[in-house]
Every structure is written in C-alpha cells, then in structure tokens.
Amino acid sequence: MQFETQVNAEHSGKRVDQFLSDATGQTRSAVQKQILAGRVKINGVSPHKTGVKLATGDTVQMPLAGLPRPKLKKSNLKLEILFEDEKMLVINKPAGIVVHPDSTGHHENTIANAIQAHLTGKFEGFRPGIVHRLDKDTSGALIIAKTPESLHHLSRLFQNRKVHKSYLALVKDCPKTTSGKISAPIQRDSHKRKQMAMHRQGKNAVTTFEVLENYGWCSLLKVNIETGRTHQIRLHLAGIGHPVLGDTTYGNKPVNARALKELELKRQFLHAKNLEIDGKTFDAPLSQDLNLALSHFGV
C-alpha cells in the first residue's frame, strides 16, 4: 500500500516530514527515517533532507507497507455524520474542537481522535486523511478521506479548485453593497506568529460575499472562498471593516461584548454551511448556539 497525494494551497510551505506525519498518522521520526532511506518521493524525486518545504501542486508519495499502525488515542467525541461511504466521510464539525492533535495541549479530544475511534480496525499504516481544515471555533462541513486513493483524488479536486464551499458569517454592521469581492494576499503575521496578515508579498487569496440579512448593527453574510488560506474569511472581513462577531483574534471587542450580551454568542459566528465536491452536495445544519443567536432577530 502506498500513500500518495497532491499538495493543495493550504499546505504549501509545510515541511514534508510534518505534512506526511499529519496525513498518515505516523510519528515524525518514523517519516524522517522513510525520507532518509529514500522511500519518500516529491514529484518522483527523493528529497535528501527531512525539512524540504512543499509547494502547491507537488505530488508526494510514501510506501505504507511495513509501517506500524498509527497510534492515536481514541476519543468519546460523538461525530455528527452527514455522509459516509467506503471512500469518504463528511461530518458537521462542532466548534471548540481542533482538527488535529498538536503541541499546544490538544492530544486527545480532537476531530482526528474521534475519527480514529469511529473507524477503528479498518486501516493499516494509514490514518484517514482530513482533506481540508476548519479553525477550532469554526463549525460546519468537513471531509475525511478513508483510503490513500481517496485522499489523493479529493486533494486534487481541492487543488484544482473543483470544490465549492460556502459559509455563513454574522458580521459587524452591514456592507454598503449587497455583494462584493475581496482580493488581498495573506501571509503569516511577522509579529504575531499565531495570526495571519494581509500583505502584498503573501499568497493570493480571494473571498466573495453576499448580504443575506441586515440587522442594523450586524448582518448575516453568505461567504464563498476561491482560495483556502489560513484564517482567510475572518481576516478578509475584518479588513473591510466587518469582522465576524465573536472573533477574539481579528474581531471588535465592543461588538463582541454586545453579541455576548444580546445574542448569547460565546464564539465566532462562522459556519461552513454548504460543500459541493465530486458531484455531491452536503449541507451542514447550524449548531444550537448559532441558531439561538439568530433567534434574537426573529429568525
């Protein structure tokens, strides 16, 4: 069995050892041994270093035969499954849960842990691949590939922009136009490494929006993204003066306080509502807290 996938824009710039560790569930040291043994290929060529940075469109291959079964602590987190077949799984991700285990204390109660528990015993040498990501406090439709072949296929669809994703966002005030397009490159903030910033030297990022409802001091938008940069929607909307309500990183503190008091909104109102891929369409219902927030407007 061989793992093979194409790098999409979201993972551009990531080290190949970290990328393969995240994708397959193998430890980074195990992946590094594979790289140094010449078993890993990037565009058909074996890299000589474990820290080689990947670029959008790169094809990465690593044999899984002989590797240990990925170890990931199971989680009792219950998944809201929107769709499942032999190739992929689509869930309605809850807010407040990170996608992958990381070095900041998230080791067990992650989406990856819950998926591992759901699919226990069905895989060898491969951890079901989460094709794209949602921020910790963003809810909505999330796709998981169940086989290496499916991961490669779905990743190519994302890479070739053949996936349509639309979000619902409750934002400060209301845009002056009923629809709009935001085109502003994004890169890692040079001063705050956990944040992103708009900068002319960053990676191309395009967001479009449509006003669905105007509530005066805030409005409900339908948001589509042509690219999938980290924090893209939140950063772009904040950049035009309409930050997402409840966003503690790029948002407006007085407006967030009002949203908490009047709408009982305790997290950012950003939800991946609709996803179209490979001829299938998935709709992720709003969570209870977001429905409660809208109910204050009589929705």
Backbone torsions as a table, in degrees:
resi	resn	phi	psi	omega
1	MET	NA	138.9	-179.1
2	GLN	-130.5	135.6	174.4
3	PHE	-86.9	131.1	177.7
4	GLU	-145.9	133.9	178.3
5	THR	-154.5	166.3	177.2
6	GLN	-110.9	134.8	-176.2
7	VAL	-73.8	125.5	176.3
8	ASN	-94.9	176.8	-173.2
9	ALA	-60.5	-30.3	-177.7
10	GLU	-62.5	-31.5	-175.9
11	HIS	-103.6	5.2	178.4
12	SER	-61.0	133.5	-179.7
13	GLY	92.5	-6.3	-179.5
14	LYS	-81.0	146.6	175.2
15	ARG	-63.2	142.6	-177.4
16	VAL	-65.5	-35.1	179.7
17	ASP	-67.4	-40.1	178.2
18	GLN	-69.0	-40.7	179.7
19	PHE	-59.5	-48.2	-179.0
20	LEU	-69.2	-34.1	176.9
21	SER	-64.0	-46.3	178.8
22	ASP	-63.3	-41.6	-173.8
23	ALA	-74.1	-36.3	-173.6
24	THR	-105.1	-15.5	-178.7
25	GLY	86.6	-1.7	176.2
26	GLN	-74.7	152.9	175.6
27	THR	-65.7	157.3	-180.0
28	ARG	-64.8	-36.2	179.5
29	SER	-64.2	-37.4	178.2
30	ALA	-65.3	-40.8	178.4
31	VAL	-65.8	-42.0	-179.9
32	GLN	-60.4	-37.8	177.1
33	LYS	-63.0	-39.4	177.3
34	GLN	-64.1	-40.7	-179.9
35	ILE	-65.3	-48.0	-177.5
36	LEU	-67.5	-22.8	177.2
37	ALA	-85.0	-1.6	177.8
38	GLY	80.6	15.8	-177.0
39	ARG	-89.1	-14.5	178.7
40	VAL	-96.1	138.8	179.2
41	LYS	-128.5	137.6	173.5
42	ILE	-115.9	113.1	-175.5
43	ASN	55.4	37.8	175.6
44	GLY	84.8	-1.5	-178.3
45	VAL	-117.5	135.4	179.3
46	SER	-79.0	122.6	177.8
47	PRO	-71.8	150.6	-179.4
48	HIS	-92.8	-13.3	-179.5
49	LYS	-125.4	149.7	-178.3
50	THR	-79.6	-15.3	-176.4
51	GLY	-102.0	18.2	178.8
52	VAL	-58.8	132.9	-179.3
53	LYS	-85.2	137.1	-179.4
54	LEU	-88.9	155.4	178.7
55	ALA	-124.5	155.6	178.2
56	THR	-54.7	130.0	179.0
57	GLY	95.8	-12.8	177.8
58	ASP	-62.3	140.1	173.3
59	THR	-100.2	125.8	-176.8
60	VAL	-117.0	133.8	-179.0
61	GLN	-130.1	141.9	174.1
62	MET	-152.1	126.6	177.7
63	PRO	-67.5	141.5	-179.7
64	LEU	-103.6	-15.0	-179.3
65	ALA	-59.8	131.1	177.1
66	GLY	88.2	-11.0	178.0
67	LEU	-81.2	149.1	-179.7
68	PRO	-67.4	155.5	175.7
69	ARG	-62.3	130.8	-178.4
70	PRO	-57.4	135.0	179.6
71	LYS	-101.6	121.1	179.8
72	LEU	-146.0	123.7	-178.0
73	LYS	-60.8	135.0	179.9
74	LYS	-73.2	154.1	179.5
75	SER	-124.1	148.3	177.0
76	ASN	-88.7	6.8	179.0
77	LEU	-61.5	125.5	-178.6
78	LYS	-84.0	127.4	-179.4
79	LEU	-89.4	137.6	171.9
80	GLU	-92.8	102.0	-173.8
81	ILE	-88.3	124.6	178.0
82	LEU	-92.9	-30.5	-178.1
83	PHE	-163.1	145.9	173.8
84	GLU	-156.1	133.8	169.1
85	ASP	-137.9	-163.4	-175.8
86	GLU	-73.8	-12.8	-175.9
87	LYS	-106.0	-34.8	-176.1
88	MET	-149.2	163.9	-179.4
89	LEU	-130.3	135.5	176.7
90	VAL	-123.0	125.0	-178.5
91	ILE	-120.7	163.6	171.8
92	ASN	-100.3	95.6	-175.1
93	LYS	-65.2	132.6	175.1
94	PRO	-79.8	157.9	175.3
95	ALA	-77.0	158.0	177.0
96	GLY	85.9	2.4	-178.6
97	ILE	-121.6	128.7	177.5
98	VAL	-79.8	157.9	-176.2
99	VAL	-78.0	-49.1	-176.8
100	HIS	-117.9	150.6	170.1
101	PRO	-58.6	146.4	179.6
102	ASP	-144.0	-174.3	-175.7
103	SER	-90.3	7.6	-177.6
104	THR	-103.6	17.7	176.4
105	GLY	108.4	-4.7	178.1
106	HIS	-92.9	97.5	-175.4
107	HIS	-115.4	-28.7	-171.4
108	GLU	-121.0	-53.0	-174.7
109	ASN	-87.0	67.3	177.2
110	THR	-119.9	167.5	177.2
111	ILE	-61.2	-40.9	179.9
112	ALA	-60.3	-40.4	177.6
113	ASN	-63.1	-43.2	-178.5
114	ALA	-66.0	-38.0	178.2
115	ILE	-65.9	-40.8	178.1
116	GLN	-58.7	-41.9	179.0
117	ALA	-66.5	-40.0	-178.7
118	HIS	-65.5	-34.4	-175.4
119	LEU	-110.0	26.7	-176.8
120	THR	-52.9	132.6	173.1
121	GLY	81.3	4.2	-175.0
122	LYS	-99.5	-5.2	-173.6
123	PHE	-135.7	154.0	176.6
124	GLU	-135.3	120.3	178.7
125	GLY	76.3	3.5	-178.1
126	PHE	-142.5	128.6	173.6
127	ARG	-97.3	129.7	-179.8
128	PRO	-44.3	129.3	-171.5
129	GLY	-90.2	125.1	174.8
130	ILE	-80.9	112.3	-168.1
131	VAL	-70.1	-34.1	179.0
132	HIS	-143.2	177.7	-174.9
133	ARG	-128.8	158.5	170.4
134	LEU	-127.5	144.5	178.1
135	ASP	-58.8	159.1	-179.4
136	LYS	-50.5	-47.3	-175.1
137	ASP	-97.7	16.7	172.3
138	THR	-104.0	134.6	179.7
139	SER	-105.7	171.3	172.8
140	GLY	125.2	-168.5	-171.6
141	ALA	-66.7	129.2	-179.6
142	LEU	-137.5	132.5	-176.1
143	ILE	-102.0	137.2	176.4
144	ILE	-125.9	127.3	176.6
145	ALA	-84.5	137.5	-176.3
146	LYS	-100.5	-8.5	178.2
147	THR	-138.2	157.0	176.1
148	PRO	-57.7	-39.0	-179.5
149	GLU	-64.2	-41.7	179.6
150	SER	-67.0	-39.6	178.4
151	LEU	-61.4	-43.0	179.1
152	HIS	-63.2	-45.6	-178.1
153	HIS	-64.4	-48.4	-177.8
154	LEU	-67.6	-36.5	178.1
155	SER	-63.5	-38.0	178.1
156	ARG	-65.2	-36.6	178.3
157	LEU	-64.3	-41.9	176.8
158	PHE	-65.1	-43.6	-178.7
159	GLN	-60.5	-39.7	-177.7
160	ASN	-88.8	10.8	177.5
161	ARG	56.2	42.8	177.1
162	LYS	-104.1	21.1	177.8
163	VAL	-118.6	130.6	179.4
164	HIS	-108.1	122.7	179.1
165	LYS	-124.3	133.2	175.7
166	SER	-127.7	142.1	-176.2
167	TYR	-119.9	159.4	168.9
168	LEU	-110.5	132.5	-179.8
169	ALA	-136.6	132.0	173.4
170	LEU	-98.7	120.9	-171.0
171	VAL	-125.2	164.7	177.8
172	LYS	-66.0	135.1	178.1
173	ASP	56.2	-156.7	179.7
174	CYS	-141.4	133.1	177.9
175	PRO	-56.8	150.1	-178.5
176	LYS	-71.0	-22.7	178.4
177	THR	-111.9	152.5	-177.5
178	THR	-72.4	-16.4	176.5
179	SER	-151.6	160.8	-178.8
180	GLY	-167.6	170.2	-179.5
181	LYS	-132.8	131.6	179.3
182	ILE	-114.6	120.7	178.8
183	SER	-124.9	102.9	-177.2
184	ALA	-149.3	121.8	-179.4
185	PRO	-60.6	148.9	-177.2
186	ILE	-126.8	139.8	174.0
187	GLN	-145.3	171.1	177.9
188	ARG	-64.0	135.8	178.2
189	ASP	-64.6	127.4	-175.3
190	SER	-71.0	-18.1	-179.4
191	HIS	-105.8	-29.8	-179.5
192	LYS	-123.3	95.7	-168.5
193	ARG	-66.1	-18.0	179.0
194	LYS	-89.6	0.2	-179.0
195	GLN	-117.7	163.7	176.5
196	MET	-110.2	163.5	179.4
197	ALA	-145.6	151.1	174.9
198	MET	-83.3	127.7	-176.8
199	HIS	-154.0	140.3	-176.0
200	ARG	-60.3	-22.9	179.4
201	GLN	-91.5	3.2	-179.9
202	GLY	-79.3	-173.0	179.6
203	LYS	-86.1	143.5	-179.3
204	ASN	-54.1	134.3	179.3
205	ALA	-144.9	130.0	-177.4
206	VAL	-131.3	128.2	179.6
207	THR	-128.4	136.9	173.4
208	THR	-120.1	154.1	-179.4
209	PHE	-143.1	159.0	176.5
210	GLU	-139.5	131.2	179.2
211	VAL	-77.7	121.7	178.1
212	LEU	-94.4	-41.7	-180.0
213	GLU	-145.1	140.7	176.5
214	ASN	-111.9	113.9	-178.6
215	TYR	-103.9	12.1	179.5
216	GLY	91.9	-86.7	-177.8
217	TRP	-79.4	-8.2	174.5
218	CYS	-154.1	167.7	-178.9
219	SER	-148.5	154.9	179.2
220	LEU	-100.8	124.4	-178.4
221	LEU	-115.1	148.3	165.4
222	LYS	-98.1	125.1	-174.6
223	VAL	-121.4	133.0	175.4
224	ASN	-118.4	147.6	177.9
225	ILE	-122.4	132.8	176.6
226	GLU	-89.2	-18.1	176.8
227	THR	-130.5	163.8	-176.6
228	GLY	-120.5	60.8	-179.8
229	ARG	-81.2	153.5	177.6
230	THR	-58.8	129.1	178.0
231	HIS	61.2	20.1	-172.1
232	GLN	-56.0	-53.1	-176.2
233	ILE	-62.5	-47.9	-177.7
234	ARG	-60.9	-43.9	-178.2
235	LEU	-69.3	-44.8	-178.9
236	HIS	-64.4	-44.2	-179.4
237	LEU	-67.0	-37.8	176.0
238	ALA	-64.9	-34.7	-178.4
239	GLY	-65.5	-25.4	178.2
240	ILE	-100.8	12.0	175.3
241	GLY	88.5	13.3	-179.3
242	HIS	-130.0	64.8	-178.4
243	PRO	-63.9	154.3	178.4
244	VAL	-67.7	133.2	177.6
245	LEU	-63.2	134.5	178.2
246	GLY	88.7	-4.0	179.9
247	ASP	-78.4	111.0	-176.8
248	THR	-82.8	-10.0	-179.4
249	THR	-93.5	-50.2	-176.5
250	TYR	-113.2	2.5	-172.9
251	GLY	-85.7	-172.8	-178.1
252	ASN	-108.7	118.2	-173.8
253	LYS	-60.0	-47.3	179.0
254	PRO	-61.4	-40.4	179.6
255	VAL	-69.0	-38.3	177.1
256	ASN	-62.7	-38.8	178.6
257	ALA	-64.9	-39.6	177.6
258	ARG	-66.0	-40.8	179.4
259	ALA	-63.5	-37.2	177.9
260	LEU	-67.0	-43.3	-176.7
261	LYS	-72.9	-46.2	-173.2
262	GLU	-91.2	-30.3	-175.4
263	LEU	-111.0	-4.2	-176.8
264	GLU	58.3	32.2	-177.8
265	LEU	-88.9	114.3	-174.4
266	LYS	-105.1	3.5	178.2
267	ARG	-152.2	174.4	-176.8
268	GLN	-66.7	136.2	179.0
269	PHE	-87.5	82.1	176.4
270	LEU	-141.5	122.1	-172.3
271	HIS	-138.0	126.6	176.4
272	ALA	-77.5	93.6	-169.1
273	LYS	-79.7	-44.5	-172.1
274	ASN	-132.8	140.8	-180.0
275	LEU	-141.7	127.7	178.8
276	GLU	-119.3	123.5	-178.9
277	ILE	-152.1	136.7	174.5
278	ASP	53.4	38.7	177.9
279	GLY	80.9	3.3	179.7
280	LYS	-115.3	146.5	178.9
281	THR	-121.9	133.0	-179.1
282	PHE	-125.0	135.9	-179.7
283	ASP	-119.9	122.5	-178.4
284	ALA	-100.8	113.5	179.8
285	PRO	-59.6	147.5	176.4
286	LEU	-64.1	145.4	178.1
287	SER	-74.7	167.8	-175.1
288	GLN	-60.5	-39.9	-177.6
289	ASP	-67.5	-35.8	179.0
290	LEU	-74.1	-37.7	174.9
291	ASN	-62.9	-37.7	178.2
292	LEU	-63.6	-42.2	179.1
293	ALA	-60.2	-44.8	-179.5
294	LEU	-69.5	-28.5	-178.1
295	SER	-63.0	-23.3	178.3
296	HIS	-69.2	-15.1	176.2
297	PHE	-101.5	8.2	179.4
298	GLY	81.8	16.1	179.7
299	VAL	-79.1	NA	NA
